[in-house]
C-alpha cells in the first residue's frame, strides 16, 4: 500500500505557472523573428544588463579569459572532460553502420551521420553551469558535429571564465556571452550575426525550456528539460543524514525542483523529515532548497521493494538514487529513469559534474519514453537501398505494384510497373 508522509504542490498549480511562461516566451520569439539582432540586444540589456560590442568572443578574448583562471580550475575541467569524453567515445563506437543483402541482389543499409551544426546552451544565473559545457559541447564534438555554437549568460555583468574555458576545451567553434530565450532563439532562428543551427541542446530555466518547445520543428532538440528532479529509493539500511543530504543537494537547484523519497521504512521517513529541517538551518542555499522542499518535496511509504520499484517507475524521475540492501533489483527491474545511481558510494552530484555520464536528462515524466542527452542525439541514422540485379528488381516490383494498387496509389504503381517491364 502506498501512503504519503509528505505531499508536494498539485499538478494544476504547476500547469498554471507553465502556461504563463509559454506566453512570455511566445512574444519574445516573435520579436526575434522580426527584428533579429536588434531584439536580441534589447533583451540582453533588459534581462542581463549586458550590452557588449559583440556577443561573440574572439580568440584573443578566450585566451585572456582562460589565462585568468587558476591552474587547478583548468586541471579539474580537463579531468571532468576526460571522463565525459571517454564515455561518449565508447557510446559512439557502439553506433555501427550496417549493410545487408535481404534478398538476392537487394542491398539495404544504414549510416550514422552527425548533424552539421548544433547550438549548445550552458545555463548561468545564480550557478555557473560549467559541467553543462562538457555534456553538450564535448559530446557533440565526439559525435563529429562540424560546427558547434555555444551560448552562456553573463553573471552579474561578468563573463563566467570557467564556463568559457570548458566551452573552449570542449571544442566550441563559436562562443557567445548571451543568455536565456534570446540565446536559444538566436541559435535556432539565426540573426544577422549568428547562423542558425540544426539542433539545440542543453538545460535551462523554465523560459529556456518553453523556448525549445516552441522552436522544435524549426530545429531539433535534445529534450524538454524542466526543473531538476531527484528520487531516492531507500530501505532500513539507509541513513537519514545521507538521504536528507542527497535530497537537498538537488532541491537547491531552484524553487521548483522535486525531491522525492520512496521508502519501506517509516522510521527512516520520519528521521529524514527531522534531518532535513536540521540541515536547512545551516545549508548556504537554504533560501532555494527550503522553498523547493516545502512545495515539491514528497515522502512516500511503501510495503516492499517490489512496490517501491513500481512507484518509482510511476514517478519516472530524472535522477534516481538507490539506497537499499538489493540495489541490483532496481537495475534489473526499473524502466523509467533518466539516470540511475546505485549504492551509497555514488550520488547525483557525481553524475552532474564529473563521473562521465551525461547530466542533461529527461524530466516531467519524459523518462517513460526517452533517455537523456548522449552522443547518439547528435547523429542521424539514415537508410539507403541498392538493387543489383534485374531479377531482384522484378521480384520486388511485382509485389510493390500490387500493394500500390490496394492503396490506389497509381503513380507509385507506375514506378514499380516500369521496372517490371524494363527488367523482366
N, C-alpha and C positions, 0 to 999 in steps of 0.2 A: 504494500500500500504506500502511495506517495503522499507525504504530508509536508506542508510548507512551515518551516520555523520562521522564515522571513521572506516577504514578497517584495518585488520591485514595482516600478511605475507601470501603468496599464498600457497596452498596445495602442489604444485610442489616443491617449495623450501624446505618445511618441509619434504617431502618424500625423497629428495636427501640426506639430512642430516641423516635421519633414515637409509638409505642403507649403508652409511659409517660406522655407529655404528655397524650394523649387521655383517659386515666383520671382524671388530676388535674382536668382541665377539666370532665369529666362531673360529678364530685362538686360542683364549685363551682357549676355551672349549676343543679343540682338544689336546692342550698341557697338560691340566689337566687330560684328559682321559688316556694319555700315561704315564705321569711322576708322577701323583699323588701329594703327599706331597711336593716333590722337586719343582715342578712347582708352587704350591700354595705359598711356602715360597719365591721363587724368585719374584712372582707377588706382594706379600705383601710388600717386600722391595722396589720394583720398584714404586708402586703406593702410599703406605702409610708410607714408611720408617720405617717399623715395623718388627722386627725380634726377637721375644721373644723365650725363651727356649721351651715354649708350648703355642699354641694359646688358648688352653682351660684353663679357670680359675679354680683354685682349690677352695674348700670350704673355706679354710683359706684366700685366696686372696679375695674372695667375701665378707667375713665377714669384712676384713680390709677396703675394698672399701666402704661398707655401713657405717661403723663406722666413716669414714672421712666426711660424709655428715652432714649438719645442720639438727636438728630435724624437722624444718619447711619443708624442702625439702622432708623428709621421710613422714611426715604427709600429705603433698599435693599429693604425689604419691599415697598414700593409699586411700585418698579421691577419686581421679580420678578412681582408680581401683574398689572401691566400686560401683561407678556409672556404669562403663563399665561391670563389672562382674554381677551386679544385673540385668541389661538389658539383658545380654547374658543368664542368668539363666531363665528369662521369655521366651526368644526365645526357649531355649532348652525344656522347659516344653510344648511348643506348638507342638513339634515334637513327635507324638504319634505312637506307634506300632499299627498295626491293624491285625485282623484275622476275616474272614467272610466265611460263607458257601454259596457259589454262586449257587450251585445245591445240591440237597440232596446227602450227602456223599462226596462232593468236598469242601475241605478247602483251601483257599488261604490267604496269609498274607504277610505283610512286617515288617521288623525290621529296626531300626535305629542304626547302629553300628559305633562307632568312628573309624577313621583311626588309625593305630597302631603308626605311628610316623610322626612328622611334623618338617620342618625346617623353622624357623621364621627369616626373615631378618629385622633388625632395622637400618635404614639409619643413617649416621653420616655426615661427611664432615663439611660444614660450620655450619649446625644446628644439634645439638644432638637431635635426634627424640625420646625423652623419651616416648611420648604418643604412638608411634608405638608398644612399648612393651606391653602396655595394650591391644591394639587392636588385636594383633596376639597371643602372648604367653598366656595371660589370657583367651582369648576367646577359644583357643584350650584346655586349662585346664578345663574350664567349660563344654566343649563338651565331655570330658572324654578321650582325647588322652593320651596314655600310656607314650610315650617318646617325649619330646619337646626339640629340639636342637635350639639354638638361636645364631645368629652372629650379631655383630655390629663392625664397624671400629674404630680404634683409631682416635683421633682428635688432630692434631699437635703433634703426638708422645705420647699422654697421653691417658689413659683409661678413657672413659666417665663415671664417677662414678654414676651419677643419672640414666643413662640408664641401667647400670648393676644392680642397685638396683631395678629398675622397672622390669627388666627381672626376677630377683630372686623372688621378691614378687609376680610376675605374675604366677610363677610356672615352670620356665625353669629348665629342668633336666641337661642340658649341656649349658654352656655359653662360647662362643669363641670370642676373640677380633680379628676379621677378617672381611675385607670389600670387597665390590664390587663384580665383576664377580667371583673372586676366592672363595668368601664366599658361594654364592648360588650354584656354581658348586661343591664345596666340599660336601655340604649337599645333593645335588641331585645325584651325581655320586659316592660318597664315596671315601675315600682315605685310606692310611694305618692307620690313626689315627682317622678318622671320619666315622662313619657308615652312609650309605645312608638312606634317609627318604622317606616317601611315598608321601608327598605333600609339596610344597614350598609356603609360603605366605609372604606378606609384601611388602611395596612400595620400591622404589629405583630410581636411576637416569636412564637415557636412556640406559646405558650399562647393568644395572641390569635387566631392563625390557626386553631388547633384549635377555639376557641370559635365562630368564624364558621362553620366546617364543621358543627358540631353545631346551630347556630341557623338554618342555611339551611333554608328552607321556612317557618319561623315568620316570617322576614323574607327579603328578597332580599339578596344580597351582590354586591360588585363582582367579586371573585375571591379565591382562596385564596393569599395571598401568603406564600411561605416565605422562607427566608434569601436575602438579596441574592445575585445571580449576575452574573458578568461573563465574557464570552468575547471574546478578541481573536483576529482572523484577520490574520496578518501574513506578508509575504514578505521577501525580502532587502533591500527598500527601506526597511524599518522599522529603528529603532534600539532597542537593548536598554534604554537608560535610559527611553525613553517607554513601552515595553511593560511593564517592571517597575513603573514608577510607576503606570500605569493599572490593572494587576492588583492591586497592594497598596492602591490607592485605594478599591477595593471590598471587598477582604479585611478591611479594618479594621472593617467593619460588625459582625462578630461572630465567634464561634468556629467557625461552620459555614457560612461564605459561600464557595461555589465560585468559583474564579478559574481560568480555563482559557485556554491559548494553543494555537491551531492554526496551524502554520506550515509553509511549504515549505522553510525554511532551517534545516538542522541547526546551522549556525554561530550563527544568531540564538537558537535554542533553548538552546544551551549558554551563550551570553553572558547570556541572560536569567536563567538559574539563578544565575550568579555575581552579577549586578546585584541580584537580589532579596535575596540574602544580605547584600550590602553595604548596601542601603537599610534592611534590617531592623535593622541595628546603630544607626541614627540616627533611625528613624521613631518619633515620640512614641506612636503607637498600636500599636507592635510587639507588645505583650502579646496583643492580639487577632489582628492580621494574621499573625503568625508561626504561631500555632496553626492558624488557618484555612488558611493556605498549606500547612502540613505535612500536614493531614488531608484537605483538599479541593482543593488545587491540582493542576493537571494540565498537562502539555505534550505535545502530540500532533503528531507529524511526518507530513506527507503529501507526495505526489509532485507535485501540481499544484493550481492554484486551483480547478479543477473538483472535485477530490477534497476540497479544503478546504471548498467550499460544501456538498457532500453531508454531510460530517462535521459542519459547523456546524448544518445542519438536524436532524441526529440529536441533537445536544446540546440544541438548542431553548432557548437561554439567554434570560434576562430582558434583559440588555444585551449587544449585540454591537457591538464596535468593529472597524472595517475599516481596516487599515493596509497597503495593497497598492498596486501600480502601477496597478491597474484596479479602483477602488472601485465604479464603476457596475456591474460584473459582478455584484456581490453584491446591489446594489439591485434589479437586474433579475431575478435568479435565486433568491435566498434566499426561503424561505417561512415559516420557523419562528423567530421572534424577538419579543421584547417591544418593543424599540426599537433602531433601527439608528443608529450613529454613524459617519459616513463621512469618512475622511481624518484627518490628524494635527492639524488646526486645531480640531477639536471633541473632546469626551470625555464620559464618563458623568457627571461632576460637573456639567457644563453642563445636561444633561437633568435631573439630580436636583434642581437648585437654582433655575435662573433662565431658561433659554432659551425656555421656553414649552410644550414638550411635557410630557405628564403622566408623573410618575415612579412611579405605582402600576401595576406591570406584572406579567405572568404569570411564575411561577417553576415549578420542578419539572416541566419539560417541558410545561406548560399552553399555551405559545406554539404548540403544534401545533394548538390548536383555539380559541384566543381571543386577542384583543388586550388591552390594558390599560384602565385607567380613562379615560373620556373623557366628554364632555358627554352622549353618547347613552346611557350607563349609567343616567342619571337620568330617561330618557324611555321611556315605554311607547308602542310603535307599535300602535295598536288599530284594528280594522276596523269598517266599518258597511256596510249594504246598504239599498237602497230600490228597489221595483218600481213603476214609474209607470203602466203600462197593464195592462188586462185580458188582452190578448193575450200580453204578456210573462209574466204570472203563470201562464197556462195552459200556455205552452210549457215553462217551467222545471218546472212542476208535473207534467206528464206524464212527463218524464224522471225526476224525483225519485220519483214513485210506483213506477215500475218498478225503480229502483235500490234503494229501500227493501224491495221485495218479495224481491229477491235475497238480502238480508241478514236477512229475517224480522223486520224492524222494523215491526210492524203499526201501532203508534201514530204512528210517523213517517210512514208511508204515508197515514194518515188525514189528517194535516195537509196533505199535498200534494193528496189527493183532494178535500178540502173546497174548496180554491182552484180546482181544475179545474172542479168542479161549479158553484161560485158565479159564476165569471167567464167561463165558456165562452159 
